[in-house]
Amino acid sequence: MKKINLKEMISSYREQRKRNKKLLKHGTYSMAVTAVVIAIVVVLNLVVQEIPSKYREIDLSSQKLYTIGEQTEKILKNLKKDVTLYYIAQDGTESSDIKNLLEKYEEGSKHITVEQKDPAVSPKFASQYTSDNISNNSIIVVCGDKSKVVDYSSMYETSINYQTYSQEVTGFDGEGQLTSAINYVVSDNMPVLYNLEGHDESSMSETMKETIEKANIEIKSLNLLSEEAVPDDAECLFIFAPATDLTKEEADKIISYLENGGKALIVSNYTDEDMPNFESVLENYGVQPVDGIVLEGNTDNYVSQNPYYLLPNIESGEINSELSSQSRYVLVPLAQGIKKADNIRDTLNISSILTTSDSAYSKTNLKDMDTMEKEDGDIDGPFDLAVSITEKVGDDKETQIAYFASASIFNDSINSMVSGTNYELLSASLAWMCSTDDSNQISIPSKSYDTTTLTVPTADINFWSIFVTGVLPVCTLLIGFGIWMKRRKQ
């Protein structure tokens, strides 16, 4: 029988106890460190959540879908009145896009307050501001007694996918609609654009109307055959490519309005009709359309192998300074040239907005045209395709005219070919004429979910076609031949 060594057992117990104490000490220390780290992470997360989103988030999207632009930042910075944005959304169904956008508006100004209203909890809340049924995730913008509903559907652009015959969301216009609504409720008056009628003018598309109305400009119709003059509340007169001439009385009324400091957006289109009265309005301000249609001789200035689908130079000026500083294109099909008069009065200031290259020419014999090449009788360029005209009237008034020599520039499909730049130019032109102060100048395009349309000048298409089909294969053959010769010598 083995003897029990009590002394060894006691010694072993003491050593085990020491080891347990040491392990317990290390375990307690590890648990304490872990608890401290977790506490630091929680506190740090809480602190980060209090930092404005513009500092803690980076918008890497090409269209800056999750960032508000400079125009909105400027309007929020200059805001003097308190504005409440009521977000109508059921709990748990909020749109992440709209929530992030509202957060940035609230951070942008101390005068902006965002409140979420659940229609299930407060079903009659929206009826205080509108009699219409509004969609979930809509916003009601309120300032004092004025309000405006930004419906969920207006913040998203959709189009039909003709491959699947289903409707798809293609763009987010939340910022443009919301900034427009804020500007509307804080403004005392809305400028009125009078659209001249009675001469088979071109019709404004719904998209074009929405572009104008988003700038908080009210559109009204005007027939000068029945009106004695352009109304006193007109901020701007719109003459959209009449197909038949004005009467002399109408032209005189327009000239009288302009000479009293009026403003006008004038668009002309090529027509076989004689338009002496319409052209007299333009001639009174030092410009007139050139006969024929402008074609480009420079392949950098047209697209799709069509020399009458012009990519004009965007000149820097008050209207288009932002566009001219970017790598953007304006597409102007079927344009007339604009000729400036040799002798104009000293008070007139005519500035170019869009210009052709020196190689442009105007085809005059369109009925019997059998070639697009320049012929005898064609008019040499360069030409203006759009100009701005100003004239001081007295001490406190100024006549302002934006003149475009193509109605197609304001066509939806043409606009989409340059990713909305044409309508941006329209908005900028109206903001230049219709704004009484900087806060009214709103021209915020929708942010596309789609890939931006790539506009490639014909010169670039020709270069890359030759490079891919000619230069690249020849280089490949030469390199292969060189490698073959080198291996053969070995």
Beta strands, then each sheet from edge to edge (+ up, - down):
strand 1: 83-88
strand 2: 112-117
strand 3: 138-143
strand 4: 146-150
strand 5: 156-161
strand 6: 166-172
strand 7: 192-196
strand 8: 218-222
strand 9: 234-240
strand 10: 263-267
strand 11: 287-289
strand 12: 293-295
strand 13: 302-303
strand 14: 306-310
strand 15: 313-314
strand 16: 332-333
strand 17: 338-340
strand 18: 348-355
strand 19: 361-363
strand 20: 379-380
strand 21: 384-393
strand 22: 397-404
strand 23: 447-448
sheet 1: 2+ 1+ 3- 4+
sheet 2: 5+ 6- 23+
sheet 3: 8+ 7+ 9+ 10+ 22+ 21- 18+ 15-
sheet 4: 11+ 17-
sheet 5: 12+ 19- 20+
sheet 6: 13+ 14- 16+
end
